[in-house]
Structures are given as structure tokens and as C-alpha cells.
Amino acid sequence: MFLIKNTHVFEVSNIRMLKMIIHSALDQVYTILQSKSRKLWEMNVKLLGESKVEKLKNSFVSRPRMSLWMIRAVTVLWLWSCFVHLMALGEMWGPRLFKGWPSCFNHNGLSSPVDMTSLPTKIALPPKRVYVNNGYLMVSCNGGLNQMRAAICDMVTIARYMNVTLIVPELDKTSFWNDPSEFKDIFDLDHFISSLRDEVRILKELPPRLKKRVELGVYHEMPPISWSNMSYYQNQILPLVKKHKVLHLNRTDTRLANNELPVEVQKLRCRVNFNGLKFTPQIEELGRRVVKILREKGPFLVLHLRYEMDMLAFSGCSHGCNPEEEEELTRMRYAYPWWKEKVINSELKRKDGLCPLTPEETALTLTALGIDRNVQIYIAAGEIYGGQRRMKALTDAFPNVVRKETLLEPSDLDFCRNHSSQMAALDYLVALESDIFVPTNDGNMARVVEGHRRFLGFKKTIQLNRKFLVKLIDEYTEGLLSWDVFSSSVKAFHSTRMGSPKRRLVIPNRPKEEDYFYANPHECLQLLDEPLRVI
């Protein structure tokens, strides 16, 4: 685990214990002083006699001195008592104080049937960061759940280093998925605001005066340049915030560079991702139930089978589809004007490794890798295009294929039905906890989950090389390779692609081709005992 900063975190129960100890100590001091005072008075009575005692009572000179002495004694004894008790508790708190900011994960017992390591412990709030506010930043995220998740991490980081106030991000409601979910429907909003308050001020909405200005259109709106570094935001975006007071960034995907950023910037991106963004209690509870059901039957593999209609239409990949399906996918691609690529050669794209593996190709690949036929395979995806007809090869090879819909009662999913991002959040939680995670495409969920599993201790994630695989699969299906040669080749090629520690591949001026930050945030990872390796 890495340190972002040494934040002193106390559990609420320990704070209550401290209060009880201090109150107990004060009661003891008061009782002792009261007893000493009574004995002292009785001694004065015996020594001086009644008449002198009466004069002593009437003396106004000694009373202030006695009060001053009492105050000093109480103060000294109280401070000493607190110090002694704090020292006694030091061993209990000491380890917490030097673990840095709190992680929302428990790295022990990853295979526990009851505990989900993605659930945070209850912690006290960090102190608010005090800074001069340069203005207000509104952001509208675009894309699916995990594209928006990465964008939120970037926007929090950008707001922090521009010293502005961030308004809770607006989620995409107009994309293919047409999901009306708000931020608070997916993420724990109060936790998001409070857990990051020592870095940046986050508000649920603009102050009334500025909200009125926005309603009147008196604000500035723009998309920031993709893959930008922090100097772009400091030198070009910040002056706009100061000038207009409110700036709206209407696109947020990949707007911050993968590399060449200060380490503290990278670590803050990680902190938001791994600690600040927690799903709602309802989603997390359902995730715990799914993991418990799976664990009761043994180990399980999560397969992110990205063979859904939107992905095939967008990518133009139609290998294995019949003519009617190809026509349907083409119509969908032309129906969305923001999908810029329209004329696509499916076979050429597949051979270049740019298509998701089909269910049939996936079945061959998992078998060649030596995956146990009886292992549970949880499908983390929406509706598979072609339905049971296309899934038959996979379910024949691996009969224990399950989905959230088959593990839970229909009523369990009522709250998130027709809300694709909430469904994806459930799959995300299950994917984090799996023994093996295998994505069949390198989309946003595949990469963000891969990075999160690295953070959890480099949990096994098989990164399939589709270009290599489709060539090998075609040779095998054409009879040019025996099964033994095919299987051994697949195993050998992927033996070093299991999510082990390594540095990101950096390709200057070609950010789309280099390793994605959120797939391998190596600045934030404890790289165990292995040396760092560049691919």
C-alpha cells in the first residue's frame, strides 16, 4: 500500500473511549482535591481554634490564593492524567497513524466467503483543506460507468490543483445506454464529498446566486483538450475560471495525460478511485450477496464478455453473425451520429486484434489456457448478442456459467433494472473479488478493473492478446495446428500477461497507444519484491 499523506485517522469508538478516560480522570482529580481540602480544613480547625477559624473564613486575602492554587493543581493533574492514558493507548493507535490515508479495501483473506474487501471501514472525517477559492467547476461526464469513473478521478484532481470548488459531476444520460441514474444513485455521495474534503471542496450544487447566473446562461462552457498535462489546466483553463467564475467542462473522457505528471497528482487520482468513489450501500450489499453465493461453491472466474450489441455496432465487428444481424448492427451504427466511423471492414479489424473475442473464440481460449471445466464463470456483461445460440459453445465447454440474473431473485434487481450503470457497478464489485478476471476486449471496464485488482495485491488478470489469438484460432480451426500445439502456444504467450507488477509503457505523443494510467497506476502500487519491468 502506498502513502498519499499521513492523515491521522481515529475510529469513532476509540474517540469515545478517550473521552470516557478523560472524564474518569477528571472525576478522580476532583474527588482527591475535595478530600484533601476537607482534611486541610479540619486540621486548621484543630490548630487554630474556633475563633481564629472564623477569622480565616472571613479572610479575603487567602481565598484568591487558595483558588489559584486549586486551579494550578487541577490543570497539572489533568494534563498529566491525559498524557499517561494517551501513552497507554499509543500501542493500540500507533499502527493506524502511520498507515496513511485509509484504504477502502482489506488485503487479507481475499477468498473469504463473507467479507468483501471492497468495503471500507467507518472512519472519522479528515480536516477540511483551507484555500482561496478561484471559482467553480461544473463537469458533465460522458460514456459508460467506468469511463465516467476515470473521468471523475481526473476532474477531482484538476479541481484540486486549480484551487477551485467542484460541483458534483453530472453523469451521462444521453448515450446508447440511456441510463437516467444520478451520481447519488451509483456512488455514495456523502462519502465522496467528505472523504476528499482535505483535498478539494465539493458541493452538491452551486450557491444560489451563481446557480441563477447559470440558469441565465452567464457562464463559460467548453471541452478540454484530451490527454493534457497540468500546465494546460493551470495556464489555459484556470484563467477562464477566474474570469467567468463558473466554468462547465462538457466532455471529460481522457482529458488528463497518462504520464509526465507529478507523483502527487497521480496519487490523488488513485486516492479518488480507490477511496473516494464508493458505490451506494444498496449496490455494495447486493455485491456482497453475489460474492457470498459464488464463494460457497468454490473459486470463480469473472469473464467480461463484451459481446453486446452496442459494442459490435460501434466497432463494426460482425464475425460469426448472420446477414440479418450484420444489417442490424450497421443500421445501429448509422443511427448514432457521434459514432464517427461508419464504413468498417470487420474481418480486417478482427485480424488487427481490434474486435472483442466472440463467445466461440473465448471458449477455445479459456480451454487452451487450462481453465478448469467445472469452475464457475460469472458473466460480467449485459445481454449477449445472439443469445443462447452464440453462448452454446461457451456453456458446452464450461457448464457452470452464471450471471447475476441467475444467482439472484428477480426482485433483488428491481432497484437497478433498466439502469445499466448500476448493473455495471454490481459487476465491477464481483470482478474485483474474483479469483481470475478475464476481459475479452480492452474497453474501460477491462482496464479500470485491471488497475483496481493490481491495487488489491496484483490479483490475477489475464490480458488476452486478441491479434495473436485470432491468428492462432484460425490456424487451429483450419486444421493447420494440433490442439497440443495450439494450447501450449496460448499458454506460453500469456504466461507474462497475468497482471504482475510492471511499469507502464510510455509512447511520447501517442497516448492512445501507450498503457492507460488506470490500468496500471504504478506510482500508487507497492510492487512487492519483484523488480520493475518495462514492456
C-alpha positions as a Python dict, from the first residue, in 0.01 Angstrom:
ca = {
    (1, 'M'): (0, 0, 0),
    (2, 'F'): (129, 344, -85),
    (3, 'L'): (104, 662, 115),
    (4, 'I'): (-59, 974, -21),
    (5, 'K'): (-26, 1165, 302),
    (6, 'N'): (-11, 1090, 673),
    (7, 'T'): (-370, 1153, 771),
    (8, 'H'): (-441, 1089, 1138),
    (9, 'V'): (-746, 869, 1136),
    (10, 'F'): (-923, 773, 1455),
    (11, 'E'): (-1213, 536, 1481),
    (12, 'V'): (-1520, 680, 1644),
    (13, 'S'): (-1518, 410, 1910),
    (14, 'N'): (-1161, 499, 2011),
    (15, 'I'): (-1251, 867, 2038),
    (16, 'R'): (-1540, 780, 2267),
    (17, 'M'): (-1304, 568, 2475),
    (18, 'L'): (-1066, 865, 2509),
    (19, 'K'): (-1350, 1090, 2622),
    (20, 'M'): (-1454, 835, 2887),
    (21, 'I'): (-1096, 807, 3014),
    (22, 'I'): (-1054, 1186, 3038),
    (23, 'H'): (-1386, 1229, 3219),
    (24, 'S'): (-1292, 948, 3458),
    (25, 'A'): (-954, 1111, 3527),
    (26, 'L'): (-1117, 1447, 3598),
    (27, 'D'): (-1363, 1285, 3839),
    (28, 'Q'): (-1074, 1123, 4021),
    (29, 'V'): (-884, 1454, 4042),
    (30, 'Y'): (-1192, 1635, 4172),
    (31, 'T'): (-1254, 1366, 4439),
    (32, 'I'): (-889, 1376, 4556),
    (33, 'L'): (-883, 1756, 4573),
    (34, 'Q'): (-1214, 1762, 4758),
    (35, 'S'): (-1081, 1509, 5011),
    (36, 'K'): (-751, 1699, 5057),
    (37, 'S'): (-937, 2026, 5101),
    (38, 'R'): (-1166, 1877, 5369),
    (39, 'K'): (-871, 1729, 5564),
    (40, 'L'): (-681, 2057, 5543),
    (41, 'W'): (-979, 2245, 5679),
    (42, 'E'): (-1021, 2003, 5973),
    (43, 'M'): (-653, 2042, 6062),
    (44, 'N'): (-691, 2423, 6063),
    (45, 'V'): (-987, 2396, 6296),
    (46, 'K'): (-793, 2184, 6546),
    (47, 'L'): (-479, 2400, 6536),
    (48, 'L'): (-629, 2747, 6534),
    (49, 'G'): (-944, 2708, 6735),
    (50, 'E'): (-1294, 2820, 6656),
    (51, 'S'): (-1236, 3195, 6687),
    (52, 'K'): (-938, 3202, 6451),
    (53, 'V'): (-1110, 2976, 6209),
    (54, 'E'): (-1395, 3224, 6196),
    (55, 'K'): (-1147, 3496, 6110),
    (56, 'L'): (-994, 3268, 5848),
    (57, 'K'): (-1334, 3224, 5686),
    (58, 'N'): (-1371, 3598, 5671),
    (59, 'S'): (-1034, 3648, 5519),
    (60, 'F'): (-1049, 3777, 5164),
    (61, 'V'): (-677, 3761, 5109),
    (62, 'S'): (-625, 3384, 5136),
    (63, 'R'): (-928, 3286, 4924),
    (64, 'P'): (-785, 3408, 4591),
    (65, 'R'): (-457, 3239, 4672),
    (66, 'M'): (-633, 2917, 4754),
    (67, 'S'): (-837, 2937, 4429),
    (68, 'L'): (-524, 3000, 4225),
    (69, 'W'): (-353, 2704, 4388),
    (70, 'M'): (-654, 2483, 4319),
    (71, 'I'): (-666, 2585, 3951),
    (72, 'R'): (-298, 2514, 3904),
    (73, 'A'): (-323, 2177, 4077),
    (74, 'V'): (-626, 2069, 3874),
    (75, 'T'): (-462, 2177, 3547),
    (76, 'V'): (-134, 1996, 3617),
    (77, 'L'): (-304, 1677, 3731),
    (78, 'W'): (-549, 1681, 3439),
    (79, 'L'): (-273, 1723, 3179),
    (80, 'W'): (-63, 1454, 3344),
    (81, 'S'): (-358, 1211, 3351),
    (82, 'C'): (-433, 1271, 2981),
    (83, 'F'): (-68, 1219, 2890),
    (84, 'V'): (-43, 890, 3082),
    (85, 'H'): (-361, 749, 2930),
    (86, 'L'): (-264, 857, 2579),
    (87, 'M'): (72, 683, 2619),
    (88, 'A'): (-110, 371, 2735),
    (89, 'L'): (-327, 377, 2424),
    (90, 'G'): (-36, 454, 2192),
    (91, 'E'): (25, 93, 2102),
    (92, 'M'): (-338, 49, 2000),
    (93, 'W'): (-348, 359, 1779),
    (94, 'G'): (12, 377, 1670),
    (95, 'P'): (-11, 146, 1369),
    (96, 'R'): (-316, 334, 1237),
    (97, 'L'): (-146, 669, 1249),
    (98, 'F'): (128, 565, 1009),
    (99, 'K'): (-73, 375, 751),
    (100, 'G'): (-152, 691, 558),
    (101, 'W'): (-492, 771, 414),
    (102, 'P'): (-745, 495, 468),
    (103, 'S'): (-797, 233, 201),
    (104, 'C'): (-1144, 103, 135),
    (105, 'F'): (-1002, -246, 98),
    (106, 'N'): (-882, -521, 327),
    (107, 'H'): (-596, -707, 163),
    (108, 'N'): (-619, -1006, 394),
    (109, 'G'): (-842, -1303, 324),
    (110, 'L'): (-914, -1224, -39),
    (111, 'S'): (-1102, -1551, -74),
    (112, 'S'): (-1325, -1501, 231),
    (113, 'P'): (-1681, -1618, 162),
    (114, 'V'): (-1830, -1347, 380),
    (115, 'D'): (-1618, -1036, 358),
    (116, 'M'): (-1592, -818, 51),
    (117, 'T'): (-1259, -643, 50),
    (118, 'S'): (-1403, -352, -144),
    (119, 'L'): (-1597, -226, 159),
    (120, 'P'): (-1436, 48, 368),
    (121, 'T'): (-1422, 68, 744),
    (122, 'K'): (-1602, 355, 910),
    (123, 'I'): (-1356, 638, 963),
    (124, 'A'): (-1351, 986, 1106),
    (125, 'L'): (-1360, 1274, 861),
    (126, 'P'): (-1030, 1428, 752),
    (127, 'P'): (-982, 1800, 827),
    (128, 'K'): (-1102, 2041, 559),
    (129, 'R'): (-837, 2191, 336),
    (130, 'V'): (-838, 2569, 357),
    (131, 'Y'): (-760, 2755, 35),
    (132, 'V'): (-857, 3064, -159),
    (133, 'N'): (-1131, 2956, -398),
    (134, 'N'): (-1060, 3058, -760),
    (135, 'G'): (-1409, 2975, -887),
    (136, 'Y'): (-1646, 2688, -955),
    (137, 'L'): (-1602, 2391, -1188),
    (138, 'M'): (-1900, 2206, -1334),
    (139, 'V'): (-1837, 1885, -1530),
    (140, 'S'): (-2057, 1661, -1745),
    (141, 'C'): (-1921, 1310, -1781),
    (142, 'N'): (-1970, 1110, -2098),
    (143, 'G'): (-1967, 738, -2169),
    (144, 'G'): (-2035, 427, -1964),
    (145, 'L'): (-1979, 373, -1593),
    (146, 'N'): (-1606, 311, -1597),
    (147, 'Q'): (-1525, 582, -1849),
    (148, 'M'): (-1711, 821, -1620),
    (149, 'R'): (-1537, 678, -1313),
    (150, 'A'): (-1193, 756, -1454),
    (151, 'A'): (-1313, 1100, -1565),
    (152, 'I'): (-1440, 1183, -1215),
    (153, 'C'): (-1097, 1096, -1073),
    (154, 'D'): (-935, 1330, -1325),
    (155, 'M'): (-1179, 1615, -1262),
    (156, 'V'): (-1132, 1599, -884),
    (157, 'T'): (-756, 1613, -934),
    (158, 'I'): (-779, 1904, -1178),
    (159, 'A'): (-1009, 2097, -942),
    (160, 'R'): (-767, 2038, -653),
    (161, 'Y'): (-466, 2178, -837),
    (162, 'M'): (-654, 2477, -975),
    (163, 'N'): (-785, 2556, -623),
    (164, 'V'): (-1145, 2569, -737),
    (165, 'T'): (-1469, 2431, -595),
    (166, 'L'): (-1600, 2123, -777),
    (167, 'I'): (-1973, 2072, -823),
    (168, 'V'): (-2075, 1705, -804),
    (169, 'P'): (-2025, 1567, -1157),
    (170, 'E'): (-2325, 1515, -1381),
    (171, 'L'): (-2344, 1167, -1533),
    (172, 'D'): (-2418, 1085, -1898),
    (173, 'K'): (-2789, 1027, -1963),
    (174, 'T'): (-2791, 1060, -2342),
    (175, 'S'): (-2556, 784, -2457),
    (176, 'F'): (-2656, 449, -2604),
    (177, 'W'): (-2743, 309, -2260),
    (178, 'N'): (-2991, 590, -2189),
    (179, 'D'): (-2941, 548, -1813),
    (180, 'P'): (-3114, 822, -1605),
    (181, 'S'): (-2907, 747, -1292),
    (182, 'E'): (-2771, 1042, -1098),
    (183, 'F'): (-2436, 1041, -916),
    (184, 'K'): (-2607, 960, -585),
    (185, 'D'): (-2783, 658, -740),
    (186, 'I'): (-2448, 489, -812),
    (187, 'F'): (-2192, 635, -575),
    (188, 'D'): (-2206, 718, -205),
    (189, 'L'): (-2233, 1094, -246),
    (190, 'D'): (-2172, 1197, 116),
    (191, 'H'): (-1866, 974, 138),
    (192, 'F'): (-1733, 1119, -187),
    (193, 'I'): (-1760, 1475, -55),
    (194, 'S'): (-1638, 1414, 299),
    (195, 'S'): (-1353, 1171, 225),
    (196, 'L'): (-1189, 1419, -14),
    (197, 'R'): (-1252, 1739, 179),
    (198, 'D'): (-887, 1763, 285),
    (199, 'E'): (-801, 1798, -86),
    (200, 'V'): (-1082, 1988, -255),
    (201, 'R'): (-1414, 2148, -172),
    (202, 'I'): (-1703, 1962, -339),
    (203, 'L'): (-2060, 2096, -338),
    (204, 'K'): (-2382, 1921, -437),
    (205, 'E'): (-2489, 2230, -629),
    (206, 'L'): (-2382, 2587, -700),
    (207, 'P'): (-2455, 2860, -444),
    (208, 'P'): (-2795, 3024, -521),
    (209, 'R'): (-2651, 3342, -674),
    (210, 'L'): (-2427, 3151, -915),
    (211, 'K'): (-2696, 2895, -986),
    (212, 'K'): (-2916, 3178, -1107),
    (213, 'R'): (-2638, 3301, -1335),
    (214, 'V'): (-2601, 2956, -1489),
    (215, 'E'): (-2976, 2935, -1548),
    (216, 'L'): (-2947, 3266, -1733),
    (217, 'G'): (-2658, 3133, -1940),
    (218, 'V'): (-2396, 3360, -1782),
    (219, 'Y'): (-2110, 3110, -1766),
    (220, 'H'): (-1843, 2959, -1991),
    (221, 'E'): (-1866, 2610, -2143),
    (222, 'M'): (-1605, 2412, -2334),
    (223, 'P'): (-1449, 2068, -2385),
    (224, 'P'): (-1090, 2049, -2255),
    (225, 'I'): (-817, 1909, -2481),
    (226, 'S'): (-763, 1535, -2445),
    (227, 'W'): (-450, 1393, -2279),
    (228, 'S'): (-346, 1732, -2138),
    (229, 'N'): (-92, 1789, -1863),
    (230, 'M'): (-138, 2007, -1555),
    (231, 'S'): (26, 2312, -1713),
    (232, 'Y'): (-260, 2325, -1967),
    (233, 'Y'): (-512, 2349, -1685),
    (234, 'Q'): (-303, 2599, -1490),
    (235, 'N'): (-224, 2826, -1783),
    (236, 'Q'): (-534, 2799, -2004),
    (237, 'I'): (-826, 2669, -1801),
    (238, 'L'): (-768, 2841, -1467),
    (239, 'P'): (-772, 3195, -1618),
    (240, 'L'): (-1113, 3113, -1769),
    (241, 'V'): (-1245, 3003, -1430),
    (242, 'K'): (-1122, 3325, -1270),
    (243, 'K'): (-1272, 3534, -1546),
    (244, 'H'): (-1615, 3370, -1564),
    (245, 'K'): (-1641, 3244, -1202),
    (246, 'V'): (-1819, 2931, -1330),
    (247, 'L'): (-1669, 2702, -1596),
    (248, 'H'): (-1851, 2399, -1739),
    (249, 'L'): (-1639, 2122, -1894),
    (250, 'N'): (-1883, 1933, -2116),
    (251, 'R'): (-1656, 1640, -2202),
    (252, 'T'): (-1435, 1460, -1954),
    (253, 'D'): (-1306, 1135, -2108),
    (254, 'T'): (-924, 1105, -2115),
    (255, 'R'): (-871, 1475, -2053),
    (256, 'L'): (-564, 1419, -1835),
    (257, 'A'): (-239, 1264, -1958),
    (258, 'N'): (-125, 914, -1863),
    (259, 'N'): (231, 1018, -1792),
    (260, 'E'): (467, 1310, -1724),
    (261, 'L'): (257, 1432, -1431),
    (262, 'P'): (384, 1499, -1079),
    (263, 'V'): (368, 1196, -850),
    (264, 'E'): (134, 1375, -609),
    (265, 'V'): (-111, 1430, -899),
    (266, 'Q'): (-104, 1061, -991),
    (267, 'K'): (-152, 958, -630),
    (268, 'L'): (-452, 1183, -590),
    (269, 'R'): (-610, 1021, -897),
    (270, 'C'): (-560, 688, -721),
    (271, 'R'): (-699, 815, -393),
    (272, 'V'): (-1020, 928, -560),
    (273, 'N'): (-1051, 598, -748),
    (274, 'F'): (-971, 357, -465),
    (275, 'N'): (-1108, 550, -168),
    (276, 'G'): (-1328, 842, -270),
    (277, 'L'): (-1553, 656, -513),
    (278, 'K'): (-1756, 402, -318),
    (279, 'F'): (-2079, 257, -450),
    (280, 'T'): (-2405, 310, -266),
    (281, 'P'): (-2475, 83, 34),
    (282, 'Q'): (-2753, -89, -160),
    (283, 'I'): (-2524, -179, -451),
    (284, 'E'): (-2242, -289, -220),
    (285, 'E'): (-2475, -506, -13),
    (286, 'L'): (-2601, -678, -327),
    (287, 'G'): (-2241, -728, -440),
    (288, 'R'): (-2161, -896, -109),
    (289, 'R'): (-2452, -1134, -157),
    (290, 'V'): (-2342, -1233, -508),
    (291, 'V'): (-1984, -1294, -395),
    (292, 'K'): (-2105, -1499, -97),
    (293, 'I'): (-2322, -1718, -321),
    (294, 'L'): (-2028, -1777, -557),
    (295, 'R'): (-1776, -1841, -278),
    (296, 'E'): (-1998, -2102, -115),
    (297, 'K'): (-1948, -2315, -427),
    (298, 'G'): (-1574, -2256, -458),
    (299, 'P'): (-1345, -2037, -668),
    (300, 'F'): (-1485, -1839, -958),
    (301, 'L'): (-1369, -1658, -1271),
    (302, 'V'): (-1527, -1335, -1391),
    (303, 'L'): (-1549, -1313, -1768),
    (304, 'H'): (-1609, -964, -1907),
    (305, 'L'): (-1761, -1093, -2231),
    (306, 'R'): (-1804, -766, -2419),
    (307, 'Y'): (-2011, -920, -2695),
    (308, 'E'): (-2306, -685, -2670),
    (309, 'M'): (-2499, -515, -2948),
    (310, 'D'): (-2365, -164, -2884),
    (311, 'M'): (-2002, -278, -2888),
    (312, 'L'): (-2044, -476, -3210),
    (313, 'A'): (-2227, -191, -3383),
    (314, 'F'): (-1973, 69, -3270),
    (315, 'S'): (-1668, -138, -3360),
    (316, 'G'): (-1811, -282, -3680),
    (317, 'C'): (-1716, -632, -3568),
    (318, 'S'): (-1958, -892, -3702),
    (319, 'H'): (-1751, -1211, -3721),
    (320, 'G'): (-1984, -1506, -3671),
    (321, 'C'): (-2301, -1303, -3725),
    (322, 'N'): (-2559, -1395, -3989),
    (323, 'P'): (-2653, -1144, -4268),
    (324, 'E'): (-2960, -1018, -4080),
    (325, 'E'): (-2753, -945, -3771),
    (326, 'E'): (-2485, -768, -3977),
    (327, 'E'): (-2752, -545, -4130),
    (328, 'E'): (-2899, -469, -3786),
    (329, 'L'): (-2558, -371, -3650),
    (330, 'T'): (-2491, -145, -3948),
    (331, 'R'): (-2825, 34, -3902),
    (332, 'M'): (-2743, 99, -3539),
    (333, 'R'): (-2400, 237, -3625),
    (334, 'Y'): (-2552, 491, -3863),
    (335, 'A'): (-2822, 581, -3612),
    (336, 'Y'): (-2569, 739, -3374),
    (337, 'P'): (-2407, 1043, -3538),
    (338, 'W'): (-2133, 1071, -3273),
    (339, 'W'): (-2005, 727, -3376),
    (340, 'K'): (-1783, 872, -3645),
    (341, 'E'): (-1658, 556, -3815),
    (342, 'K'): (-1930, 419, -4043),
    (343, 'V'): (-1774, 205, -4317),
    (344, 'I'): (-1579, -74, -4145),
    (345, 'N'): (-1411, -389, -4276),
    (346, 'S'): (-1498, -636, -3999),
    (347, 'E'): (-1253, -912, -4093),
    (348, 'L'): (-960, -675, -4137),
    (349, 'K'): (-1035, -517, -3800),
    (350, 'R'): (-1057, -859, -3637),
    (351, 'K'): (-717, -966, -3774),
    (352, 'D'): (-567, -647, -3633),
    (353, 'G'): (-692, -750, -3289),
    (354, 'L'): (-943, -466, -3265),
    (355, 'C'): (-1256, -676, -3216),
    (356, 'P'): (-1382, -835, -2895),
    (357, 'L'): (-1349, -1212, -2889),
    (358, 'T'): (-1667, -1398, -2980),
    (359, 'P'): (-1816, -1646, -2730),
    (360, 'E'): (-1683, -1929, -2950),
    (361, 'E'): (-1330, -1783, -2958),
    (362, 'T'): (-1348, -1725, -2584),
    (363, 'A'): (-1440, -2088, -2515),
    (364, 'L'): (-1138, -2209, -2716),
    (365, 'T'): (-906, -1961, -2544),
    (366, 'L'): (-1012, -2047, -2188),
    (367, 'T'): (-984, -2418, -2261),
    (368, 'A'): (-638, -2370, -2415),
    (369, 'L'): (-527, -2176, -2106),
    (370, 'G'): (-613, -2478, -1892),
    (371, 'I'): (-907, -2324, -1707),
    (372, 'D'): (-1089, -2597, -1511),
    (373, 'R'): (-1401, -2707, -1693),
    (374, 'N'): (-1600, -2710, -1367),
    (375, 'V'): (-1505, -2364, -1245),
    (376, 'Q'): (-1785, -2112, -1201),
    (377, 'I'): (-1774, -1846, -1473),
    (378, 'Y'): (-1962, -1528, -1388),
    (379, 'I'): (-2053, -1326, -1697),
    (380, 'A'): (-1997, -956, -1626),
    (381, 'A'): (-2183, -806, -1918),
    (382, 'G'): (-2521, -707, -2050),
    (383, 'E'): (-2726, -912, -2293),
    (384, 'I'): (-2502, -1117, -2523),
    (385, 'Y'): (-2581, -1052, -2889),
    (386, 'G'): (-2729, -1363, -3047),
    (387, 'G'): (-2840, -1502, -2709),
    (388, 'Q'): (-2815, -1873, -2629),
    (389, 'R'): (-2727, -1959, -2989),
    (390, 'R'): (-2398, -1771, -2958),
    (391, 'M'): (-2338, -1878, -2598),
    (392, 'K'): (-2375, -2250, -2670),
    (393, 'A'): (-2005, -2314, -2740),
    (394, 'L'): (-1908, -2147, -2414),
    (395, 'T'): (-2168, -2320, -2198),
    (396, 'D'): (-2086, -2658, -2355),
    (397, 'A'): (-1718, -2613, -2266),
    (398, 'F'): (-1791, -2466, -1921),
    (399, 'P'): (-2128, -2580, -1784),
    (400, 'N'): (-2115, -2361, -1470),
    (401, 'V'): (-2172, -2030, -1645),
    (402, 'V'): (-2376, -1792, -1428),
    (403, 'R'): (-2499, -1435, -1433),
    (404, 'K'): (-2634, -1203, -1167),
    (405, 'E'): (-2982, -1272, -1303),
    (406, 'T'): (-2942, -1646, -1237),
    (407, 'L'): (-2788, -1607, -890),
    (408, 'L'): (-3039, -1357, -750),
    (409, 'E'): (-3414, -1336, -728),
    (410, 'P'): (-3575, -1100, -983),
    (411, 'S'): (-3690, -875, -700),
    (412, 'D'): (-3329, -828, -585),
    (413, 'L'): (-3250, -645, -906),
    (414, 'D'): (-3566, -434, -923),
    (415, 'F'): (-3394, -118, -798),
    (416, 'C'): (-3129, -125, -1071),
    (417, 'R'): (-3320, -284, -1357),
    (418, 'N'): (-3305, -68, -1673),
    (419, 'H'): (-3016, 123, -1514),
    (420, 'S'): (-2712, -8, -1697),
    (421, 'S'): (-2459, 183, -1488),
    (422, 'Q'): (-2595, 41, -1163),
    (423, 'M'): (-2586, -308, -1313),
    (424, 'A'): (-2228, -243, -1425),
    (425, 'A'): (-2140, -131, -1072),
    (426, 'L'): (-2257, -468, -940),
    (427, 'D'): (-2044, -649, -1199),
    (428, 'Y'): (-1750, -427, -1104),
    (429, 'L'): (-1768, -537, -740),
    (430, 'V'): (-1788, -905, -831),
    (431, 'A'): (-1499, -868, -1076),
    (432, 'L'): (-1279, -719, -804),
    (433, 'E'): (-1335, -1021, -581),
    (434, 'S'): (-1290, -1298, -839),
    (435, 'D'): (-1002, -1544, -836),
    (436, 'I'): (-936, -1468, -1203),
    (437, 'F'): (-1059, -1182, -1418),
    (438, 'V'): (-1062, -1225, -1797),
    (439, 'P'): (-1180, -943, -2026),
    (440, 'T'): (-1236, -1023, -2394),
    (441, 'N'): (-1192, -660, -2500),
    (442, 'D'): (-972, -376, -2376),
    (443, 'G'): (-1255, -132, -2301),
    (444, 'N'): (-1291, 92, -1999),
    (445, 'M'): (-1424, -169, -1757),
    (446, 'A'): (-1148, -413, -1853),
    (447, 'R'): (-876, -155, -1791),
    (448, 'V'): (-1015, 9, -1479),
    (449, 'V'): (-1086, -325, -1309),
    (450, 'E'): (-738, -445, -1408),
    (451, 'G'): (-581, -146, -1235),
    (452, 'H'): (-801, -185, -928),
    (453, 'R'): (-704, -552, -897),
    (454, 'R'): (-338, -452, -918),
    (455, 'F'): (-402, -220, -625),
    (456, 'L'): (-560, -507, -430),
    (457, 'G'): (-235, -704, -449),
    (458, 'F'): (-183, -783, -818),
    (459, 'K'): (-476, -1023, -835),
    (460, 'K'): (-471, -1246, -1140),
    (461, 'T'): (-600, -1071, -1452),
    (462, 'I'): (-540, -1244, -1784),
    (463, 'Q'): (-474, -981, -2051),
    (464, 'L'): (-563, -1154, -2376),
    (465, 'N'): (-379, -1053, -2691),
    (466, 'R'): (-657, -1070, -2947),
    (467, 'K'): (-439, -1021, -3255),
    (468, 'F'): (-225, -1318, -3156),
    (469, 'L'): (-527, -1528, -3059),
    (470, 'V'): (-742, -1485, -3371),
    (471, 'K'): (-449, -1581, -3594),
    (472, 'L'): (-387, -1892, -3384),
    (473, 'I'): (-757, -1979, -3364),
    (474, 'D'): (-799, -1954, -3741),
    (475, 'E'): (-499, -2184, -3793),
    (476, 'Y'): (-639, -2434, -3544),
    (477, 'T'): (-993, -2435, -3689),
    (478, 'E'): (-848, -2476, -4039),
    (479, 'G'): (-657, -2786, -3922),
    (480, 'L'): (-312, -2627, -3953),
    (481, 'L'): (-236, -2672, -3581),
    (482, 'S'): (-293, -2963, -3346),
    (483, 'W'): (-470, -2898, -3015),
    (484, 'D'): (-149, -2954, -2816),
    (485, 'V'): (45, -2700, -3022),
    (486, 'F'): (-243, -2454, -3008),
    (487, 'S'): (-284, -2486, -2631),
    (488, 'S'): (86, -2469, -2549),
    (489, 'S'): (125, -2160, -2770),
    (490, 'V'): (-164, -1982, -2596),
    (491, 'K'): (-24, -2066, -2250),
    (492, 'A'): (331, -1964, -2334),
    (493, 'F'): (233, -1632, -2488),
    (494, 'H'): (11, -1530, -2195),
    (495, 'S'): (235, -1653, -1913),
    (496, 'T'): (363, -1297, -1862),
    (497, 'R'): (25, -1129, -1908),
    (498, 'M'): (-133, -1206, -1571),
    (499, 'G'): (-140, -864, -1403),
    (500, 'S'): (202, -886, -1240),
    (501, 'P'): (399, -572, -1138),
    (502, 'K'): (547, -366, -1420),
    (503, 'R'): (587, -8, -1537),
    (504, 'R'): (350, 144, -1789),
    (505, 'L'): (465, 153, -2147),
    (506, 'V'): (520, 521, -2240),
    (507, 'I'): (499, 630, -2604),
    (508, 'P'): (558, 1007, -2634),
    (509, 'N'): (292, 1195, -2833),
    (510, 'R'): (90, 875, -2888),
    (511, 'P'): (-125, 847, -2572),
    (512, 'K'): (-386, 616, -2728),
    (513, 'E'): (-119, 356, -2799),
    (514, 'E'): (61, 364, -2465),
    (515, 'D'): (-55, 195, -2144),
    (516, 'Y'): (-357, 356, -1983),
    (517, 'F'): (-294, 511, -1641),
    (518, 'Y'): (-595, 350, -1473),
    (519, 'A'): (-500, 2, -1599),
    (520, 'N'): (-164, 21, -1424),
    (521, 'P'): (-124, 316, -1183),
    (522, 'H'): (224, 201, -1086),
    (523, 'E'): (300, 524, -895),
    (524, 'C'): (40, 413, -642),
    (525, 'L'): (132, 47, -608),
    (526, 'Q'): (358, -141, -374),
    (527, 'L'): (542, -354, -624),
    (528, 'L'): (612, -638, -379),
    (529, 'D'): (957, -796, -418),
    (530, 'E'): (963, -800, -795),
    (531, 'P'): (1181, -556, -990),
    (532, 'L'): (1003, -307, -1210),
    (533, 'R'): (992, -412, -1573),
    (534, 'V'): (925, -208, -1883),
    (535, 'I'): (736, -397, -2153),
}
